[in-house]
């Protein structure tokens, strides 16, 4: 299952790359892509794991850029 999110207040491409790498490392994530220009995060994972992955991805986003916020689209 693929899920799309918006990363509000994403400040720089370097932060986006850091987020992408860390989110790819979350258990259960098959792939993750952060598109800086559109401030989108796309995650591919099992549907049953998506809520846990979303919570962990939110923590990753906050740890890299404290003012950023993950919003489900």
PyMOL commands that set and color helices and strands:
alter all, ss='L'
color gray80, all
select helices_A, chain A and resi 13-24+47-64
alter helices_A, ss='H'
color red, helices_A
select strands_A, chain A and resi 2-8+29-35+40-45+69-72
alter strands_A, ss='S'
color yellow, strands_A
deselect
rebuild
show_as cartoon
